[in-house]
Amino acid sequence: SLYFYFYLYLYGIWPFSFFKKLGIPGPRPMPFVGTIDIIVFAHRMFDGRSPVLVLSDPEMIKAVLVKECYSVFTNRRVRVILHFILVFPSAKDERWKRIRSTISPCFTSGRLKQVIMTSGSQDHISDIFIYLFCFVFFFFCRFLAPYSLDVVTSASFSVDTDSINHPDDPAVVYIKRVLKLKFWPLFFLMIFPFASRLFKLLGISLMDMTSVNFFYGVLKKFKDQHQAEDSLYCKKFGKEAIISPDVVFVVGLTYNEILAQAFLFIFGGYETTSVTLTYILYCLAINPDALQTLQEEIDANLPRESPITYEGLMGLQYLDQVICEAMRFIPTAPRLERVCKKTVQLNGITIPEGTVVGIPVHILHKDPRYWSTPELFRPERFSKDSGEEVNPYAYMPFGLGPRNCVGMRYALLTMKMVIVRLLQSYTLETCKDTVIPLEFNIIFQPKQPVKLNFVPREQ
């Protein structure tokens, strides 16, 4: 038994000499768990037994995310226990390029203008107001997430889900189940990565597979209906070019890739957008001066009785500044990752093939080397007239480079729309249950729900 514990301990610390051989300093990792519980200010960390090279130098970040993106740092770390329906975030090399080039035209200015005209996208906000009269304070995601879901399904699939008024709708119930991620398989694989094949065989995943399969079936039905109604559909997606009897080159998206992207739009719209909106409204509530300035801009440019237009939203400069500063103050994605495809040298540091490179966004956004008074919420720092230069490699709320968030403009438009409608009728205040400042757990989620007061504005 003594030999067993000795070899088990040896297994737990075996990879920890990785950075020492490269001459890279950092915190001392714990056996098996690494430095997963340490807020990283060093140049290295360990996710369990997996080494992660942490970069905080803007020039190195520029090389990883922009200059060497296509040649060396194209891919993200692949989680084997993810369902195939999440193919795009983990797609590699040429497959990722093909998917990206096919999806990008969906987010042009012309397409985004159609989102404003989508039936229900503005009407649903009035349903939120009904809830505000019933609840003085609550966790924002309870109503922001259904609104985001309704906009995504309406704009992307021409389907009116109305999940705000129908919280027991199967789509709402199942998307909530999907979001209840099981993190124990992830932590287990950090310690025993060879168990991934066993997890795949047993059907163990981060997500509830029943819920994922439900959306797979619904989206398959939507796709088949659109394909039957539009003969041009096959010309846009899923087309194959036969080069030779043995070589088939896929143009556009395959059948499963179409379903995967549709699911990602729903997943991102329901969770990521609503969480970001929650943080924005929280920042406004704890900074009443910024809130008042924003309401004055909205009142002057978009009267309450007038419809929201794309041009009107794009003209709200202070709203842009508020959103940018809120995403700096509390980033939704705290870390970016890329995998090195081949051994390369950056600034005298050798990065071996297969090394995971991490970029701590939440730390860079508060780094005093790149921000004046980073602990303060000051939207004016993003004004063109502020005189402050924002380092693009120290500010990455949507990622950076060719592999940044493909739906960034769509997400910003959705958030602007709901912020304007809410602040036209309500002002925000903190209450006795508001946690200031927010406290986050190890996976960068608030330990306590975000609770604020909604106060009706005078007509």
DRENNUTI-257648 format. One record per residue (C-alpha): x, y, z negated. Coordinates in steps of 0.2 Angstrom, whole numbers, padded with zeros to 4 digits, always signed. Example, Ala and Ser with C-alpha at 12.3 -4.5 7.8 and 13.67 -1.06 7.14 Angstrom:
<recs>
+0062-0022-0039/+0068-0005-0036/
</recs>
This chain:
<recs>
+0000+0000+0000/+0015+0012-0003/+0020+0010+0015/+0003+0013+0021/+0002+0030+0012/+0020+0034+0017/+0016+0031+0035/-0001+0040+0034/+0008+0056+0026/+0021+0054+0040/+0007+0055+0053/-0001+0070+0045/+0015+0080+0046/+0023+0073+0062/+0019+0088+0074/+0024+0101+0061/+0042+0102+0068/+0035+0108+0085/+0038+0127+0082/+0053+0124+0071/+0062+0117+0086/+0057+0132+0096/+0063+0144+0083/+0046+0152+0080/+0042+0157+0062/+0025+0155+0053/+0016+0149+0038/+0019+0132+0031/+0006+0120+0036/-0003+0107+0025/-0003+0089+0029/-0017+0084+0041/-0027+0101+0040/-0012+0112+0046/-0015+0131+0043/-0034+0131+0048/-0039+0140+0032/-0026+0154+0035/-0030+0171+0042/-0016+0171+0055/-0004+0186+0056/+0011+0175+0061/+0016+0168+0078/+0010+0151+0075/-0003+0140+0067/-0010+0123+0067/-0028+0117+0070/-0026+0101+0060/-0012+0093+0069/-0013+0103+0085/+0000+0117+0087/-0006+0134+0093/+0005+0148+0098/-0002+0164+0092/+0001+0180+0103/-0001+0198+0097/+0011+0207+0108/+0001+0216+0122/+0014+0212+0136/+0014+0194+0132/-0005+0194+0131/-0005+0203+0148/+0006+0189+0155/-0005+0175+0149/-0022+0182+0153/-0018+0192+0169/-0001+0190+0177/+0001+0171+0175/-0018+0167+0174/-0018+0157+0190/-0001+0150+0190/+0002+0144+0172/-0012+0149+0160/-0028+0145+0170/-0037+0133+0158/-0045+0133+0141/-0043+0119+0129/-0055+0105+0133/-0066+0098+0119/-0069+0080+0124/-0085+0079+0113/-0093+0093+0123/-0108+0088+0134/-0105+0089+0153/-0118+0102+0154/-0105+0114+0146/-0094+0111+0161/-0090+0129+0166/-0080+0135+0150/-0069+0119+0151/-0068+0118+0170/-0050+0118+0176/-0040+0125+0191/-0048+0124+0208/-0065+0118+0201/-0066+0133+0189/-0061+0145+0204/-0075+0138+0215/-0088+0139+0201/-0083+0157+0196/-0083+0163+0214/-0101+0156+0216/-0108+0163+0200/-0100+0180+0201/-0112+0187+0214/-0126+0184+0203/-0120+0199+0192/-0119+0213+0205/-0127+0230+0202/-0141+0226+0214/-0145+0210+0204/-0144+0218+0187/-0156+0232+0193/-0169+0218+0196/-0167+0213+0177/-0175+0229+0172/-0190+0226+0183/-0192+0208+0177/-0209+0205+0170/-0210+0205+0152/-0192+0211+0148/-0198+0227+0141/-0216+0222+0136/-0208+0209+0124/-0200+0223+0114/-0217+0229+0109/-0220+0212+0102/-0204+0215+0091/-0212+0231+0084/-0227+0220+0078/-0215+0210+0068/-0206+0225+0061/-0223+0231+0053/-0225+0214+0045/-0207+0212+0038/-0197+0226+0030/-0180+0217+0031/-0174+0200+0038/-0161+0192+0047/-0160+0200+0064/-0157+0185+0074/-0174+0179+0070/-0182+0191+0082/-0167+0197+0093/-0163+0179+0099/-0181+0175+0105/-0181+0192+0115/-0164+0187+0123/-0171+0170+0127/-0186+0178+0136/-0176+0190+0146/-0164+0176+0152/-0177+0164+0157/-0188+0177+0165/-0173+0185+0175/-0164+0169+0179/-0178+0156+0182/-0194+0167+0185/-0202+0159+0170/-0211+0168+0156/-0207+0159+0140/-0214+0172+0128/-0205+0164+0113/-0208+0179+0102/-0226+0176+0101/-0224+0157+0102/-0210+0152+0090/-0216+0134+0090/-0214+0132+0109/-0203+0117+0113/-0190+0128+0121/-0187+0138+0106/-0187+0123+0094/-0175+0114+0104/-0163+0128+0107/-0162+0131+0088/-0158+0113+0086/-0144+0114+0099/-0137+0129+0090/-0135+0119+0074/-0118+0112+0078/-0110+0098+0070/-0092+0103+0066/-0087+0087+0057/-0083+0079+0073/-0072+0093+0078/-0062+0093+0062/-0061+0075+0063/-0053+0076+0080/-0041+0089+0074/-0033+0076+0063/-0036+0060+0073/-0037+0066+0092/-0036+0048+0098/-0054+0046+0091/-0061+0056+0106/-0064+0040+0117/-0073+0032+0102/-0084+0047+0099/-0089+0047+0118/-0093+0029+0117/-0104+0031+0102/-0112+0047+0109/-0106+0058+0095/-0106+0077+0100/-0105+0094+0093/-0123+0097+0099/-0140+0088+0096/-0140+0077+0112/-0159+0075+0111/-0161+0094+0113/-0148+0095+0126/-0157+0082+0136/-0173+0091+0134/-0166+0107+0143/-0157+0096+0156/-0175+0089+0161/-0183+0106+0161/-0169+0114+0171/-0169+0099+0183/-0188+0102+0186/-0185+0121+0189/-0171+0117+0201/-0181+0105+0211/-0196+0117+0212/-0185+0131+0219/-0177+0119+0231/-0193+0113+0238/-0200+0131+0239/-0184+0139+0247/-0176+0129+0261/-0161+0141+0260/-0157+0135+0243/-0147+0120+0249/-0136+0133+0260/-0132+0143+0244/-0128+0129+0232/-0122+0111+0231/-0116+0110+0249/-0103+0098+0255/-0090+0100+0269/-0084+0083+0275/-0066+0085+0280/-0063+0067+0284/-0072+0050+0279/-0061+0050+0264/-0061+0068+0259/-0077+0078+0254/-0074+0096+0249/-0088+0104+0238/-0093+0121+0243/-0103+0131+0230/-0110+0121+0215/-0114+0103+0213/-0131+0097+0207/-0125+0095+0189/-0115+0111+0189/-0131+0121+0194/-0140+0113+0179/-0124+0117+0168/-0124+0135+0172/-0142+0137+0169/-0140+0130+0152/-0126+0141+0148/-0136+0157+0153/-0149+0151+0141/-0137+0146+0127/-0127+0163+0129/-0143+0173+0130/-0150+0166+0115/-0135+0165+0103/-0121+0176+0109/-0131+0191+0114/-0142+0191+0099/-0127+0189+0087/-0118+0204+0095/-0134+0214+0094/-0135+0210+0076/-0118+0217+0073/-0121+0233+0083/-0137+0237+0073/-0128+0233+0057/-0114+0245+0061/-0127+0259+0065/-0136+0256+0049/-0120+0258+0038/-0115+0273+0049/-0130+0285+0049/-0121+0299+0057/-0118+0288+0072/-0136+0282+0072/-0142+0300+0072/-0131+0305+0087/-0137+0290+0097/-0155+0293+0094/-0153+0311+0099/-0145+0305+0116/-0159+0292+0119/-0173+0305+0115/-0165+0318+0127/-0162+0306+0141/-0176+0292+0139/-0192+0298+0132/-0202+0285+0123/-0216+0286+0136/-0205+0284+0151/-0200+0267+0158/-0182+0261+0156/-0172+0262+0172/-0155+0255+0176/-0148+0272+0180/-0155+0279+0164/-0146+0266+0154/-0130+0268+0163/-0131+0287+0159/-0131+0285+0140/-0112+0288+0137/-0113+0288+0118/-0123+0271+0118/-0108+0264+0128/-0096+0271+0115/-0107+0263+0101/-0107+0246+0109/-0088+0246+0112/-0084+0252+0095/-0096+0239+0087/-0088+0225+0097/-0071+0231+0091/-0077+0232+0073/-0085+0215+0073/-0080+0205+0088/-0092+0190+0092/-0078+0179+0099/-0064+0180+0086/-0051+0171+0096/-0046+0167+0114/-0037+0151+0120/-0027+0146+0135/-0017+0130+0139/+0000+0131+0147/+0001+0121+0163/+0020+0120+0164/+0035+0125+0154/+0038+0144+0155/+0047+0158+0146/+0039+0173+0140/+0049+0187+0132/+0063+0175+0128/+0051+0162+0120/+0050+0145+0128/+0032+0138+0129/+0031+0120+0133/+0019+0112+0145/+0002+0108+0136/+0005+0121+0122/-0011+0129+0117/-0009+0148+0116/-0021+0158+0105/-0025+0177+0105/-0032+0183+0088/-0045+0196+0094/-0052+0200+0077/-0034+0204+0071/-0029+0214+0086/-0045+0224+0085/-0040+0230+0068/-0022+0232+0071/-0015+0249+0065/-0002+0248+0079/-0015+0250+0092/-0029+0259+0083/-0030+0275+0073/-0040+0272+0057/-0045+0255+0063/-0055+0252+0047/-0067+0266+0051/-0082+0265+0063/-0079+0279+0076/-0088+0277+0093/-0079+0293+0098/-0063+0284+0100/-0070+0277+0116/-0074+0294+0123/-0065+0300+0139/-0062+0316+0130/-0056+0309+0113/-0037+0309+0118/-0035+0291+0111/-0029+0279+0124/-0037+0261+0121/-0024+0248+0125/-0033+0235+0136/-0023+0221+0129/-0028+0225+0111/-0046+0226+0115/-0055+0210+0122/-0073+0208+0116/-0077+0199+0133/-0060+0191+0135/-0048+0198+0148/-0042+0194+0166/-0049+0183+0179/-0057+0171+0166/-0066+0184+0156/-0085+0183+0152/-0093+0181+0169/-0110+0188+0162/-0102+0203+0153/-0112+0216+0163/-0128+0206+0161/-0126+0205+0142/-0122+0223+0141/-0138+0228+0150/-0149+0217+0140/-0141+0224+0124/-0143+0242+0129/-0162+0239+0134/-0166+0232+0117/-0156+0245+0107/-0165+0259+0116/-0182+0253+0114/-0179+0249+0095/-0171+0266+0091/-0185+0275+0101/-0197+0270+0088/-0187+0265+0072/-0172+0271+0062/-0161+0259+0053/-0156+0259+0034/-0147+0248+0022/-0157+0240+0008/-0152+0232-0008/-0149+0215+0000/-0137+0222+0014/-0120+0215+0012/-0106+0229+0014/-0094+0225+0021/-0099+0208+0029/-0091+0193+0023/-0087+0179+0035/-0083+0161+0033/-0070+0150+0041/-0079+0149+0058/-0082+0168+0058/-0100+0168+0054/-0108+0179+0040/-0109+0171+0023/-0125+0180+0020/-0139+0185+0032/-0139+0202+0039/-0153+0212+0031/-0158+0230+0035/-0173+0241+0033/-0183+0247+0048/-0191+0264+0046/-0204+0270+0058/-0199+0287+0066/-0211+0301+0067/-0220+0303+0083/
</recs>
